[in-house]
Amino acid sequence: MKLVVVLIAVLLLVWLLLGSSRRRAKKARRDSPAARPAPQVEGMVTCAHCGVHLPGSLALQVRGQAYCSEAHRDAGPRVP
């Protein structure tokens, strides 16, 4: 009879420890950076002079053309 009580106590202890570790793991997954929404993707444009790709927010726009710098804007589009 004593063995049954000890066995039940051990099983109860294991069950409590596993439940606690599962809750901690679930909380860690919920708080992880992977669970956060992805940042918004920005469109890329190509410099009309040199062809380098850069984010649209950093480009200098002139008459429908995108440029990577003021020097390339002043030089104008490259003629092939």
Gaussian input, Z-matrix of N, CA and C with variables (Angstrom, degrees):
# hf/3-21g

backbone

0 1
 N
 C     1     B1
 C     2     B2     1     A1
 N     3     B3     2     A2     1     D1
 C     4     B4     3     A3     2     D2
 C     5     B5     4     A4     3     D3
 N     6     B6     5     A5     4     D4
 C     7     B7     6     A6     5     D5
 C     8     B8     7     A7     6     D6
 N     9     B9     8     A8     7     D7
 C    10    B10     9     A9     8     D8
 C    11    B11    10    A10     9     D9
 N    12    B12    11    A11    10    D10
 C    13    B13    12    A12    11    D11
 C    14    B14    13    A13    12    D12
 N    15    B15    14    A14    13    D13
 C    16    B16    15    A15    14    D14
 C    17    B17    16    A16    15    D15
 N    18    B18    17    A17    16    D16
 C    19    B19    18    A18    17    D17
 C    20    B20    19    A19    18    D18
 N    21    B21    20    A20    19    D19
 C    22    B22    21    A21    20    D20
 C    23    B23    22    A22    21    D21
 N    24    B24    23    A23    22    D22
 C    25    B25    24    A24    23    D23
 C    26    B26    25    A25    24    D24
 N    27    B27    26    A26    25    D25
 C    28    B28    27    A27    26    D26
 C    29    B29    28    A28    27    D27
 N    30    B30    29    A29    28    D28
 C    31    B31    30    A30    29    D29
 C    32    B32    31    A31    30    D30
 N    33    B33    32    A32    31    D31
 C    34    B34    33    A33    32    D32
 C    35    B35    34    A34    33    D33
 N    36    B36    35    A35    34    D34
 C    37    B37    36    A36    35    D35
 C    38    B38    37    A37    36    D36
 N    39    B39    38    A38    37    D37
 C    40    B40    39    A39    38    D38
 C    41    B41    40    A40    39    D39
 N    42    B42    41    A41    40    D40
 C    43    B43    42    A42    41    D41
 C    44    B44    43    A43    42    D42
 N    45    B45    44    A44    43    D43
 C    46    B46    45    A45    44    D44
 C    47    B47    46    A46    45    D45
 N    48    B48    47    A47    46    D46
 C    49    B49    48    A48    47    D47
 C    50    B50    49    A49    48    D48
 N    51    B51    50    A50    49    D49
 C    52    B52    51    A51    50    D50
 C    53    B53    52    A52    51    D51
 N    54    B54    53    A53    52    D52
 C    55    B55    54    A54    53    D53
 C    56    B56    55    A55    54    D54
 N    57    B57    56    A56    55    D55
 C    58    B58    57    A57    56    D56
 C    59    B59    58    A58    57    D57
 N    60    B60    59    A59    58    D58
 C    61    B61    60    A60    59    D59
 C    62    B62    61    A61    60    D60
 N    63    B63    62    A62    61    D61
 C    64    B64    63    A63    62    D62
 C    65    B65    64    A64    63    D63
 N    66    B66    65    A65    64    D64
 C    67    B67    66    A66    65    D65
 C    68    B68    67    A67    66    D66
 N    69    B69    68    A68    67    D67
 C    70    B70    69    A69    68    D68
 C    71    B71    70    A70    69    D69
 N    72    B72    71    A71    70    D70
 C    73    B73    72    A72    71    D71
 C    74    B74    73    A73    72    D72
 N    75    B75    74    A74    73    D73
 C    76    B76    75    A75    74    D74
 C    77    B77    76    A76    75    D75
 N    78    B78    77    A77    76    D76
 C    79    B79    78    A78    77    D77
 C    80    B80    79    A79    78    D78
 N    81    B81    80    A80    79    D79
 C    82    B82    81    A81    80    D80
 C    83    B83    82    A82    81    D81
 N    84    B84    83    A83    82    D82
 C    85    B85    84    A84    83    D83
 C    86    B86    85    A85    84    D84
 N    87    B87    86    A86    85    D85
 C    88    B88    87    A87    86    D86
 C    89    B89    88    A88    87    D87
 N    90    B90    89    A89    88    D88
 C    91    B91    90    A90    89    D89
 C    92    B92    91    A91    90    D90
 N    93    B93    92    A92    91    D91
 C    94    B94    93    A93    92    D92
 C    95    B95    94    A94    93    D93
 N    96    B96    95    A95    94    D94
 C    97    B97    96    A96    95    D95
 C    98    B98    97    A97    96    D96
 N    99    B99    98    A98    97    D97
 C   100   B100    99    A99    98    D98
 C   101   B101   100   A100    99    D99
 N   102   B102   101   A101   100   D100
 C   103   B103   102   A102   101   D101
 C   104   B104   103   A103   102   D102
 N   105   B105   104   A104   103   D103
 C   106   B106   105   A105   104   D104
 C   107   B107   106   A106   105   D105
 N   108   B108   107   A107   106   D106
 C   109   B109   108   A108   107   D107
 C   110   B110   109   A109   108   D108
 N   111   B111   110   A110   109   D109
 C   112   B112   111   A111   110   D110
 C   113   B113   112   A112   111   D111
 N   114   B114   113   A113   112   D112
 C   115   B115   114   A114   113   D113
 C   116   B116   115   A115   114   D114
 N   117   B117   116   A116   115   D115
 C   118   B118   117   A117   116   D116
 C   119   B119   118   A118   117   D117
 N   120   B120   119   A119   118   D118
 C   121   B121   120   A120   119   D119
 C   122   B122   121   A121   120   D120
 N   123   B123   122   A122   121   D121
 C   124   B124   123   A123   122   D122
 C   125   B125   124   A124   123   D123
 N   126   B126   125   A125   124   D124
 C   127   B127   126   A126   125   D125
 C   128   B128   127   A127   126   D126
 N   129   B129   128   A128   127   D127
 C   130   B130   129   A129   128   D128
 C   131   B131   130   A130   129   D129
 N   132   B132   131   A131   130   D130
 C   133   B133   132   A132   131   D131
 C   134   B134   133   A133   132   D132
 N   135   B135   134   A134   133   D133
 C   136   B136   135   A135   134   D134
 C   137   B137   136   A136   135   D135
 N   138   B138   137   A137   136   D136
 C   139   B139   138   A138   137   D137
 C   140   B140   139   A139   138   D138
 N   141   B141   140   A140   139   D139
 C   142   B142   141   A141   140   D140
 C   143   B143   142   A142   141   D141
 N   144   B144   143   A143   142   D142
 C   145   B145   144   A144   143   D143
 C   146   B146   145   A145   144   D144
 N   147   B147   146   A146   145   D145
 C   148   B148   147   A147   146   D146
 C   149   B149   148   A148   147   D147
 N   150   B150   149   A149   148   D148
 C   151   B151   150   A150   149   D149
 C   152   B152   151   A151   150   D150
 N   153   B153   152   A152   151   D151
 C   154   B154   153   A153   152   D152
 C   155   B155   154   A154   153   D153
 N   156   B156   155   A155   154   D154
 C   157   B157   156   A156   155   D155
 C   158   B158   157   A157   156   D156
 N   159   B159   158   A158   157   D157
 C   160   B160   159   A159   158   D158
 C   161   B161   160   A160   159   D159
 N   162   B162   161   A161   160   D160
 C   163   B163   162   A162   161   D161
 C   164   B164   163   A163   162   D162
 N   165   B165   164   A164   163   D163
 C   166   B166   165   A165   164   D164
 C   167   B167   166   A166   165   D165
 N   168   B168   167   A167   166   D166
 C   169   B169   168   A168   167   D167
 C   170   B170   169   A169   168   D168
 N   171   B171   170   A170   169   D169
 C   172   B172   171   A171   170   D170
 C   173   B173   172   A172   171   D171
 N   174   B174   173   A173   172   D172
 C   175   B175   174   A174   173   D173
 C   176   B176   175   A175   174   D174
 N   177   B177   176   A176   175   D175
 C   178   B178   177   A177   176   D176
 C   179   B179   178   A178   177   D177
 N   180   B180   179   A179   178   D178
 C   181   B181   180   A180   179   D179
 C   182   B182   181   A181   180   D180
 N   183   B183   182   A182   181   D181
 C   184   B184   183   A183   182   D182
 C   185   B185   184   A184   183   D183
 N   186   B186   185   A185   184   D184
 C   187   B187   186   A186   185   D185
 C   188   B188   187   A187   186   D186
 N   189   B189   188   A188   187   D187
 C   190   B190   189   A189   188   D188
 C   191   B191   190   A190   189   D189
 N   192   B192   191   A191   190   D190
 C   193   B193   192   A192   191   D191
 C   194   B194   193   A193   192   D192
 N   195   B195   194   A194   193   D193
 C   196   B196   195   A195   194   D194
 C   197   B197   196   A196   195   D195
 N   198   B198   197   A197   196   D196
 C   199   B199   198   A198   197   D197
 C   200   B200   199   A199   198   D198
 N   201   B201   200   A200   199   D199
 C   202   B202   201   A201   200   D200
 C   203   B203   202   A202   201   D201
 N   204   B204   203   A203   202   D202
 C   205   B205   204   A204   203   D203
 C   206   B206   205   A205   204   D204
 N   207   B207   206   A206   205   D205
 C   208   B208   207   A207   206   D206
 C   209   B209   208   A208   207   D207
 N   210   B210   209   A209   208   D208
 C   211   B211   210   A210   209   D209
 C   212   B212   211   A211   210   D210
 N   213   B213   212   A212   211   D211
 C   214   B214   213   A213   212   D212
 C   215   B215   214   A214   213   D213
 N   216   B216   215   A215   214   D214
 C   217   B217   216   A216   215   D215
 C   218   B218   217   A217   216   D216
 N   219   B219   218   A218   217   D217
 C   220   B220   219   A219   218   D218
 C   221   B221   220   A220   219   D219
 N   222   B222   221   A221   220   D220
 C   223   B223   222   A222   221   D221
 C   224   B224   223   A223   222   D222
 N   225   B225   224   A224   223   D223
 C   226   B226   225   A225   224   D224
 C   227   B227   226   A226   225   D225
 N   228   B228   227   A227   226   D226
 C   229   B229   228   A228   227   D227
 C   230   B230   229   A229   228   D228
 N   231   B231   230   A230   229   D229
 C   232   B232   231   A231   230   D230
 C   233   B233   232   A232   231   D231
 N   234   B234   233   A233   232   D232
 C   235   B235   234   A234   233   D233
 C   236   B236   235   A235   234   D234
 N   237   B237   236   A236   235   D235
 C   238   B238   237   A237   236   D236
 C   239   B239   238   A238   237   D237

   B1=1.4399
   B2=1.5345
   B3=1.3296
   B4=1.4632
   B5=1.5340
   B6=1.3197
   B7=1.4568
   B8=1.5367
   B9=1.3095
   B10=1.4596
   B11=1.5248
   B12=1.3128
   B13=1.4656
   B14=1.5234
   B15=1.3271
   B16=1.4630
   B17=1.5278
   B18=1.3276
   B19=1.4552
   B20=1.5250
   B21=1.3212
   B22=1.4652
   B23=1.5270
   B24=1.3212
   B25=1.4646
   B26=1.5308
   B27=1.3092
   B28=1.4655
   B29=1.5300
   B30=1.3300
   B31=1.4591
   B32=1.5242
   B33=1.3232
   B34=1.4591
   B35=1.5301
   B36=1.3054
   B37=1.4622
   B38=1.5324
   B39=1.3249
   B40=1.4642
   B41=1.5223
   B42=1.3288
   B43=1.4671
   B44=1.5273
   B45=1.3317
   B46=1.4641
   B47=1.5259
   B48=1.3190
   B49=1.4663
   B50=1.5234
   B51=1.3258
   B52=1.4585
   B53=1.5222
   B54=1.3081
   B55=1.4606
   B56=1.5125
   B57=1.3110
   B58=1.4631
   B59=1.5276
   B60=1.3261
   B61=1.4654
   B62=1.5297
   B63=1.3299
   B64=1.4622
   B65=1.5230
   B66=1.3366
   B67=1.4748
   B68=1.5231
   B69=1.3276
   B70=1.4611
   B71=1.5298
   B72=1.3218
   B73=1.4649
   B74=1.5254
   B75=1.3111
   B76=1.4637
   B77=1.5192
   B78=1.3297
   B79=1.4671
   B80=1.5262
   B81=1.3368
   B82=1.4648
   B83=1.5217
   B84=1.3400
   B85=1.4648
   B86=1.5213
   B87=1.3241
   B88=1.4592
   B89=1.5295
   B90=1.3244
   B91=1.4621
   B92=1.5266
   B93=1.3293
   B94=1.4602
   B95=1.5281
   B96=1.3411
   B97=1.4644
   B98=1.5304
   B99=1.3196
   B100=1.4613
   B101=1.5255
   B102=1.3265
   B103=1.4603
   B104=1.5298
   B105=1.3242
   B106=1.4656
   B107=1.5191
   B108=1.3127
   B109=1.4631
   B110=1.5290
   B111=1.3047
   B112=1.4626
   B113=1.5261
   B114=1.3281
   B115=1.4678
   B116=1.5225
   B117=1.3003
   B118=1.4572
   B119=1.5251
   B120=1.3048
   B121=1.4638
   B122=1.5215
   B123=1.3203
   B124=1.4608
   B125=1.5187
   B126=1.3120
   B127=1.4593
   B128=1.5201
   B129=1.3229
   B130=1.4559
   B131=1.5200
   B132=1.3352
   B133=1.4599
   B134=1.5268
   B135=1.3166
   B136=1.4592
   B137=1.5236
   B138=1.3171
   B139=1.4591
   B140=1.5272
   B141=1.3329
   B142=1.4618
   B143=1.5224
   B144=1.3300
   B145=1.4700
   B146=1.5298
   B147=1.3443
   B148=1.4702
   B149=1.5261
   B150=1.3299
   B151=1.4591
   B152=1.5138
   B153=1.3248
   B154=1.4641
   B155=1.5361
   B156=1.3386
   B157=1.4623
   B158=1.5263
   B159=1.3294
   B160=1.4615
   B161=1.5244
   B162=1.3514
   B163=1.4631
   B164=1.5248
   B165=1.3181
   B166=1.4519
   B167=1.5124
   B168=1.3427
   B169=1.4602
   B170=1.5320
   B171=1.3299
   B172=1.4693
   B173=1.5297
   B174=1.3151
   B175=1.4637
   B176=1.5266
   B177=1.3189
   B178=1.4629
   B179=1.5204
   B180=1.3085
   B181=1.4648
   B182=1.5319
   B183=1.3271
   B184=1.4695
   B185=1.5217
   B186=1.3212
   B187=1.4702
   B188=1.5310
   B189=1.3131
   B190=1.4661
   B191=1.5167
   B192=1.3173
   B193=1.4550
   B194=1.5229
   B195=1.3193
   B196=1.4637
   B197=1.5231
   B198=1.3350
   B199=1.4652
   B200=1.5218
   B201=1.3407
   B202=1.4616
   B203=1.5273
   B204=1.3170
   B205=1.4652
   B206=1.5237
   B207=1.3330
   B208=1.4686
   B209=1.5263
   B210=1.3297
   B211=1.4704
   B212=1.5289
   B213=1.3168
   B214=1.4643
   B215=1.5200
   B216=1.3226
   B217=1.4679
   B218=1.5242
   B219=1.3402
   B220=1.4665
   B221=1.5375
   B222=1.3411
   B223=1.4534
   B224=1.5332
   B225=1.3138
   B226=1.4621
   B227=1.5228
   B228=1.3271
   B229=1.4634
   B230=1.5199
   B231=1.3219
   B232=1.4647
   B233=1.5167
   B234=1.2998
   B235=1.4599
   B236=1.5262
   B237=1.3452
   B238=1.4872
   B239=1.4907
   A1=110.69
   A2=115.38
   A3=120.18
   A4=110.64
   A5=117.17
   A6=122.74
   A7=110.45
   A8=118.01
   A9=122.08
   A10=109.93
   A11=118.29
   A12=122.09
   A13=110.27
   A14=118.04
   A15=122.21
   A16=109.77
   A17=117.38
   A18=121.22
   A19=111.17
   A20=117.92
   A21=121.63
   A22=110.45
   A23=117.52
   A24=121.27
   A25=110.44
   A26=118.17
   A27=122.23
   A28=109.93
   A29=117.86
   A30=121.10
   A31=111.41
   A32=117.48
   A33=121.55
   A34=110.75
   A35=116.70
   A36=121.17
   A37=111.05
   A38=117.73
   A39=121.41
   A40=109.96
   A41=117.57
   A42=122.26
   A43=110.86
   A44=117.17
   A45=120.90
   A46=111.49
   A47=117.50
   A48=120.68
   A49=111.54
   A50=118.19
   A51=120.90
   A52=110.99
   A53=117.77
   A54=121.00
   A55=111.48
   A56=116.57
   A57=120.69
   A58=111.13
   A59=116.75
   A60=119.25
   A61=110.75
   A62=118.26
   A63=120.62
   A64=111.44
   A65=116.47
   A66=119.37
   A67=110.63
   A68=117.01
   A69=120.29
   A70=111.25
   A71=117.23
   A72=120.95
   A73=110.57
   A74=116.97
   A75=120.78
   A76=110.46
   A77=117.47
   A78=121.90
   A79=109.89
   A80=117.90
   A81=121.50
   A82=110.62
   A83=117.99
   A84=120.72
   A85=110.55
   A86=116.58
   A87=120.31
   A88=110.47
   A89=118.26
   A90=122.50
   A91=113.02
   A92=117.94
   A93=120.15
   A94=111.19
   A95=118.07
   A96=121.15
   A97=112.40
   A98=117.73
   A99=120.11
   A100=111.43
   A101=117.07
   A102=120.21
   A103=111.63
   A104=117.55
   A105=121.11
   A106=110.11
   A107=118.01
   A108=119.41
   A109=110.95
   A110=115.65
   A111=121.29
   A112=110.05
   A113=117.25
   A114=119.20
   A115=110.96
   A116=115.92
   A117=120.56
   A118=109.87
   A119=116.03
   A120=122.12
   A121=108.58
   A122=115.75
   A123=120.86
   A124=109.66
   A125=116.38
   A126=121.25
   A127=111.85
   A128=115.82
   A129=122.01
   A130=109.31
   A131=115.57
   A132=121.90
   A133=108.33
   A134=116.20
   A135=121.86
   A136=109.39
   A137=116.22
   A138=120.90
   A139=108.74
   A140=116.67
   A141=121.50
   A142=111.73
   A143=117.75
   A144=120.57
   A145=112.07
   A146=117.30
   A147=119.22
   A148=113.57
   A149=118.50
   A150=120.76
   A151=115.27
   A152=117.55
   A153=119.52
   A154=109.11
   A155=116.12
   A156=121.38
   A157=108.78
   A158=116.11
   A159=121.14
   A160=109.05
   A161=116.83
   A162=119.65
   A163=110.67
   A164=116.19
   A165=121.30
   A166=113.42
   A167=117.35
   A168=119.91
   A169=112.29
   A170=118.38
   A171=121.64
   A172=112.32
   A173=117.57
   A174=121.22
   A175=111.06
   A176=114.79
   A177=121.96
   A178=107.00
   A179=117.86
   A180=122.58
   A181=109.78
   A182=116.27
   A183=122.17
   A184=107.83
   A185=116.78
   A186=123.50
   A187=112.47
   A188=116.18
   A189=121.11
   A190=114.80
   A191=118.35
   A192=122.70
   A193=108.78
   A194=116.72
   A195=122.25
   A196=109.06
   A197=115.82
   A198=121.30
   A199=109.42
   A200=116.24
   A201=121.09
   A202=112.67
   A203=118.75
   A204=120.99
   A205=109.67
   A206=115.00
   A207=120.01
   A208=110.92
   A209=116.63
   A210=119.95
   A211=110.56
   A212=116.61
   A213=119.50
   A214=110.82
   A215=116.50
   A216=119.38
   A217=109.74
   A218=116.32
   A219=120.65
   A220=111.72
   A221=117.19
   A222=121.33
   A223=111.37
   A224=117.38
   A225=121.24
   A226=111.76
   A227=115.43
   A228=118.54
   A229=111.62
   A230=115.09
   A231=120.77
   A232=108.92
   A233=114.47
   A234=120.84
   A235=107.01
   A236=118.08
   A237=119.34
   A238=113.85
   D1=-40.10
   D2=179.63
   D3=-62.68
   D4=-36.08
   D5=179.79
   D6=-65.12
   D7=-38.14
   D8=179.63
   D9=-66.25
   D10=-42.61
   D11=179.25
   D12=-64.16
   D13=-42.98
   D14=178.85
   D15=-64.97
   D16=-42.27
   D17=178.84
   D18=-62.86
   D19=-42.38
   D20=177.73
   D21=-64.53
   D22=-40.36
   D23=179.28
   D24=-64.42
   D25=-41.76
   D26=179.60
   D27=-65.90
   D28=-45.00
   D29=178.54
   D30=-62.41
   D31=-39.78
   D32=177.66
   D33=-63.59
   D34=-42.34
   D35=178.84
   D36=-63.95
   D37=-44.08
   D38=178.20
   D39=-62.46
   D40=-43.04
   D41=-179.94
   D42=-61.45
   D43=-42.87
   D44=179.16
   D45=-66.16
   D46=-41.77
   D47=179.92
   D48=-66.31
   D49=-41.29
   D50=178.68
   D51=-66.08
   D52=-40.05
   D53=178.35
   D54=-63.95
   D55=-39.63
   D56=179.10
   D57=-65.91
   D58=-42.72
   D59=-179.42
   D60=-68.79
   D61=-34.52
   D62=176.70
   D63=-64.90
   D64=-40.67
   D65=178.75
   D66=-64.42
   D67=-41.48
   D68=178.49
   D69=-64.09
   D70=-41.83
   D71=179.55
   D72=-65.81
   D73=-39.95
   D74=178.93
   D75=-64.29
   D76=-41.34
   D77=178.83
   D78=-65.97
   D79=-40.23
   D80=179.58
   D81=-64.33
   D82=-39.96
   D83=178.01
   D84=-65.93
   D85=-38.28
   D86=-178.33
   D87=-68.80
   D88=-33.56
   D89=-178.04
   D90=-91.16
   D91=-1.18
   D92=-175.55
   D93=-72.98
   D94=157.14
   D95=178.58
   D96=-62.47
   D97=-27.26
   D98=-179.73
   D99=-67.04
   D100=-23.92
   D101=-178.96
   D102=-81.36
   D103=-14.27
   D104=179.24
   D105=-74.91
   D106=151.13
   D107=178.14
   D108=-65.56
   D109=147.35
   D110=-179.46
   D111=-69.45
   D112=146.46
   D113=176.83
   D114=-65.63
   D115=156.48
   D116=-179.40
   D117=-68.78
   D118=141.07
   D119=-179.76
   D120=-88.68
   D121=133.97
   D122=-179.01
   D123=-102.48
   D124=143.43
   D125=179.81
   D126=-71.22
   D127=146.00
   D128=178.98
   D129=-103.74
   D130=149.25
   D131=176.39
   D132=-127.57
   D133=164.07
   D134=-179.83
   D135=-111.86
   D136=133.32
   D137=177.28
   D138=-64.19
   D139=130.99
   D140=-178.31
   D141=-70.08
   D142=-18.69
   D143=-177.84
   D144=-93.91
   D145=-52.44
   D146=-173.16
   D147=-108.06
   D148=-14.10
   D149=177.20
   D150=86.32
   D151=4.00
   D152=179.29
   D153=-70.85
   D154=144.96
   D155=177.79
   D156=-93.52
   D157=135.82
   D158=179.31
   D159=-147.88
   D160=158.82
   D161=178.21
   D162=-60.37
   D163=142.79
   D164=-178.19
   D165=-59.77
   D166=-30.17
   D167=-179.07
   D168=-72.02
   D169=-20.21
   D170=-179.84
   D171=-95.28
   D172=-11.81
   D173=-175.97
   D174=-78.21
   D175=150.62
   D176=173.69
   D177=-95.48
   D178=118.54
   D179=-176.51
   D180=-98.39
   D181=126.16
   D182=176.53
   D183=-139.49
   D184=121.23
   D185=177.81
   D186=47.08
   D187=46.47
   D188=176.83
   D189=78.44
   D190=2.12
   D191=178.28
   D192=-106.70
   D193=145.43
   D194=177.35
   D195=-107.24
   D196=138.56
   D197=179.87
   D198=-130.14
   D199=149.85
   D200=-177.87
   D201=-86.95
   D202=-19.46
   D203=-178.91
   D204=-152.05
   D205=168.39
   D206=178.64
   D207=-67.11
   D208=-35.58
   D209=179.93
   D210=-63.17
   D211=-41.79
   D212=179.26
   D213=-72.57
   D214=-32.86
   D215=175.71
   D216=-63.03
   D217=-44.55
   D218=-179.75
   D219=-66.84
   D220=-33.05
   D221=-179.10
   D222=-75.38
   D223=-24.64
   D224=178.71
   D225=84.96
   D226=-179.68
   D227=-178.52
   D228=-68.91
   D229=147.33
   D230=179.28
   D231=-74.56
   D232=135.79
   D233=177.73
   D234=-98.08
   D235=123.95
   D236=-177.33
   D237=-68.44

